[in-house]
Amino acid sequence: MARKPRQHLTIDQTEELWARWSRGESLKAIGRAFDKTSSAIYLVLSRTGGIRPPERKRHLKSLTLCEREEISRGLAQGLSIRAIAEYVGRAASTISREIRRNGGRTAYRAANAEQRAWDASRRPKACKLAGNKWLRRVVTEKLKINWSPEQIAGLLKREFVYDRDKWVSHETIYKSLFIQARGVLKKELMANLRSRRTIRRSRHATSKGDSCGQIVDAVSIRDRPPSVEDRAVPGHWEGDLIVGAGGSYMATLVERHSRYCILLKVSSKNTNEVISALIRQAQKMPSHLLKSLTWDRGLEMADHRRFSDETDVDVYFCDPQSPWQRGSNENTNRLLRQYFPKRTDLSVHSQAVFDAVAREINERPRKTLNFIRLPRSLMPY
């Protein structure tokens, strides 16, 4: 059976493909639109790491196709270089170089000269990491210890305020990872990114929901004191329960002022188990560093009254399907997916492993804290 000839995408189809990808459509959905497999679409996107190539534009001072056609007509009529230059409105030296580099008077063709100029204009500028060995080494070292590109860029800018040669944008780091044709950063370093993706995905690709439950005597987040909102005073925490494979769980706590996080190993999502683990943790902490706790509507907090009675800590609950009301905790949970991807069996990890992961996250510079690394002596716990 004869193999079906490969059909390449036209320019208009390629533009539509990138537009769909930017809107967050899946590979399968895009493939159906072009009657292609998802793997075929992936091959197109992966050439530039899922990053849409910039539109190529002609320099304003470059000769146009119309001008090249006038040059070709002038040569056919036997006009001099100066006469052609005057008619086209260009310098004689410009016309002379154009003719010389494209075969001379007898072989000059406008269409060929136009294509040659367009092909020769592909001279991609080497990125900053390619020409700075020290900067490339620093970025590589920080990626290996699971720093994000934004954390690396922020800290360099803060520590080398007056030396812009030691700055690099997080976008440059991402592009050097996703676009392997640059040959700057090793492909293996992509495994140290939060998402572990091999190509960039649109921010519109997914939307996260949040489950809710009926909590008796729940105090709404809307009744939380204003002093909690401005994050000026430490001691106010946000919490959540992360679910792993095989019915494994981990409770996460994040302090709103410093973004300090604590990870707790819990054997189940039973409210008695979760509340008991939170009480044990609260009893280890200074009372002035534990004033309130904000949680979602998960039923693991159904016995929240027992927690408040034994710790004297007020518990507030977010509105249903409103995870952004616990923004610090949601962001930390996303960071934790780098260490514990979805469908990871959390039960195989000990509390010591959770403590080590929390320590590594707490010692990173945070963008929201202006990339200041919190010294251990100043950590709230």
N, C-alpha and C positions, 0 to 999 in steps of 0.2 A: 504494500500500500504506500503510495507516494506521500511524503511528508508535506503537510500544509505549509506554504511559504510564510515566513515571519512577516507580520505587518507592523511597521513602526508607527509610532504616534506622530501625528502632524504637529505643527507649532501650536495651532489652536487647541488641539486635544491635550497637549502637554500643559498649556496654560490652565485649561479646565481641571486637569488632574491636580495641579498644585493648589488651585482655588478650593477644590473639594477637600484636599488634605488639610489646608489651613482652617477650614470650617469644622474639622474634627471628624470627618467621615472615616469609617473603617476601611481597611484594605479590601475586604470582601465587597463592600458597597461600591467602592470606586471601580473594582474589577467588573462588577455587573454592569456598570454604566458604559464601560468600554469593551464589553464582551471578552474580558481577559481574566486570567486567574489572579488570585491575590499575590502569589509569588512573583508574577510578572510585574505587577504594580510595585511590589517591594523592591525589585531590582532597579526600577527607575528611580525610586525615592532614595535608595541606599547609596547611590553614586555620590550624593552630596549630604549624606547623613540625615536625610529628612528635612534639610534646611533649603528653602527655596533659593535657587541661584538668583543673584541680582540681575535685573534687566540690563542688557548690553545697550549702551548708547554711544552714538557717534560724537566725537569731539566737535565743538562748534566751528573750529578753524580747519577741520578736515575738508578735503575736496569731496564734493557730492557726485553722485552718479551722473546727474545732468551736466555738471562741469566737465566730467571726464568725457562725456559724449561730445561736448563742444570742442574739447581738445582733439578728439579723434577726427571730427569733421574738418577742423583746421589743418591737421596734418594731411588729410586726404586732398585738400585743396592746395597744398604746398605753401601754406602761410608760414611766416617766420615765428620763432618762439615769442618774440616781443609782441607781434601782432596778435597771436593767440592769447597771450597774457593780458593784453589791453582789452580784448573782447570779453574774456571771462571775468576780468576784474581782479586778477591775482598778480603777484610779483612774478617777473620773468624767471627768477631762480626757482620758484615753486614749480612752475610749469616744466622747466628744464629737468629738475630732479624726478618729477613724476614720469616724464617720458623715458628718461635714462634707466630707471629701475624697473620699467615694464616693457623692455624689449627694444627701445629705440623708435625712430621715426617709422620704420617699415613694419615693425611687428606690434606696435601699440594697438590694443583693443580695449575699449572702455569697460565692457563687462568683466573681462579678465582682470583688469587693473582694480576694479571695484572689489572683486572677490578676494584678490591677493591682499589688498589693504585691510579688508575686514578680518581675514585670517591672521594677518600679522599683528593686529591690535590685541590679540589674546596674550597679554603679558601680565599674569596675576602677580600682584604685589606679595612678596613673602611676608608672612605674619611676624609679629614681634618675637614670638618664642623661637622662631627658626634662626634668628640672628643673635640671640642672647643666651649663651650657654648657662650662665648663672641663673637666670630667670627660669629657664626650662628645668633645671635641676631642682629649684625650690618648688615649683609647681608639681613636679613629679613626686617629690618627697611628701608634700602635704596631701596629694591625692591618695597616696599609699596608706595614710593614716586616716582616710575617710573624711577629709575636709571637703566641703563643697567648693566649686569654682568661685562662688560669690564670697565665701569666707576667705579664700586665698587672696582674691583681688582686694577685698576690704582691708585685710590686715597689712598687705604690702603698701597700700596707699596711706595707711595710718602710721606705719613705722618708718617709711621713707618719704616724708612729706615734701622734701625739697629735691628729691632725686626721681624725676619722672621716668628715667630709664629703667627703674626697678618696679614700675607699675605695669600691670596688665589687666585688661578688662575680663570679667567672667565670661563674656560672650566669645572672646578670643580663645579662652581655654576650652569652652564647649565646642566651638567649631574645629579646633585642633584635634579634639577627640572624635567627633562625629564624622568629620571629613578626613578620612585616612589618607587621601591622596596628598595631603599636605606633608605627610611623613615627619611630623614634629613630635607628637606624643604617641606612645605605644598603645595599641588597641586593647591590651590587657588592662589598662587603667580604667577603661569604661566600666569594669566590674565594681569599681569603687564609688561610682555615682549612686545617688539615692535610689533612682528608679531602675538602674541596671539596664536601661534600654540601649539598643544598638543604633537607633535613629531617633531624631527628635520628633516628639508628638505634639500636636496642637493642644493648647491649653483648654480648648473647647471640646476635647475628645471625650471626656468623661465627666459625669457629675455625681457627686457622692450623696447618697441618702443617709438617713439616720433613723433607726428604729425607736419606737417609743412605747412606754408602758404606763399602766395606772399606778401611781404612787400615792398612798394614803397620807394625808396631812403634809403634802409637799409644799414647800415655800418657794414661790416663783423667783426667778432671777431678777424680775422686775422690782421685787421688794428688797433687793440687796442694797446695803448702804452705799451712798455715793463715794465714801472713802475707799471702797473696794475698786471702783471703776477706774480711778486715775492711776493706779499702780504705784502710788507714791510710798505706801506703807507696806513693808514685807509681812508675810504671815497669812496671805490669802491664796488658797490653792485651787487648782482645777484638776478633776480626776476623770478617768475612763477605764473601761475594761477591754483589753485587746483579746480577741479570740484566735486561737491557733488550731492546727489540725488535731483530729482525734479528741475533741472536747478538752483541749488545754487552754489555759487562761493566764493573763498577766495584768495586774492593775498598774496604772501609771498615774503619777501625781506630779504636777508642775506648779511651782511657785510663781505667781503673776508678776512680782516685782523683779526678780533676778532670773527668771526662767529656769531655775534649778529644778532638776527632775529626779524622781525616786521611782524605782521599779520594784514591784512586789510580786512574788510568786504565790499564786492561789491555785488550789487543786480543782475548784469548780466555780461556776457562776452562781451557786446557791447563795442567797443573801446572807445567811449565817456565816458562811465561809469568808465572803468578801468583807463583811462588816468586822468580823473578828480580826482579819489581817490588817485592816485600817486602824483598828483600835490599838493593836500591838505596835504598829508603826508610830501612832500618835503619842503613845506613852514613852517612846524613846526621845521625843523631840521637846525642846524648850517650849513652854506654854505661850511665850510671846511670839513664837514663830509659827503658830498654828491657831489662826483666828476664825477662818471660815473655809468651807469646801463647796465648790460648785461642780455638779455632776449632770450627766444627761438623764433621760427618762428611763434608763435601763432598770429592769426589775431586780438587779443585784443590789440596788440601794433601797429595796422595799422596807428594810428594817433600819432606816436612817435614824429613827428616834433613839434606838439603843446606842448608836454611835455618838449622837449629841449628848445623851445623858451621861455617858462614861468619859467623855473627853471635854465636855463643855464647848464644843465647836458647832457653830451654826452651819447647816447644810442648805444650799440653794439648788434649784433644778432649772435647767434650760427649758425653753419652749420646745414643743415637739418639732422634730425635723429642723432644728436650728443649731447645728454643730459649730457654726461660726461664733456663737456666744461663749464658747470655750476655745477661743482661737489659739492660745498658747499651747494648750493640751493637744489640740488637733495637729498642730505643726510638729510637736514632739513625736506624736504617734507616727507621723509620716517619716520622720527621721529614723525611727526605730525599725521601719520596714527594710532599711538597708542591712540591719543586723538579723532581723527576723522576718524574712519575706512572707507573704501570704501563703497559707497552707503549711507553715512550719509547725512542727510539733514542739510546743513550748515546754511540755512536761519533761523533756530530756535535759533541760538546762537547770542548773542549780541557782539558788539565790546569789551565790558568789559571782556567777556569770552575769546575772542581771545587774549586780552592783558595779562590775567592771565596765559594762556597756554604759551605764548611767554616768560613771566617772568620766569616760571618754567624751560623752556628749557635753557634760557640764564644763569641761576644760576647753571646749572649742570657742572661738570668737563668734559672736552673734551679730548679725546685721542690725537687728532691732535695738541692740545695746551699743551701736556705733562701733562694732567689731572689737570691743574691749573684752579681753579674756579675764574672767572672774578668778582672782587668786583663791586658793583653797582656804586661806585664813579668813576670807570675806564671804565664803559660801554660807548660806543660811543654816546648813546642817551638815 
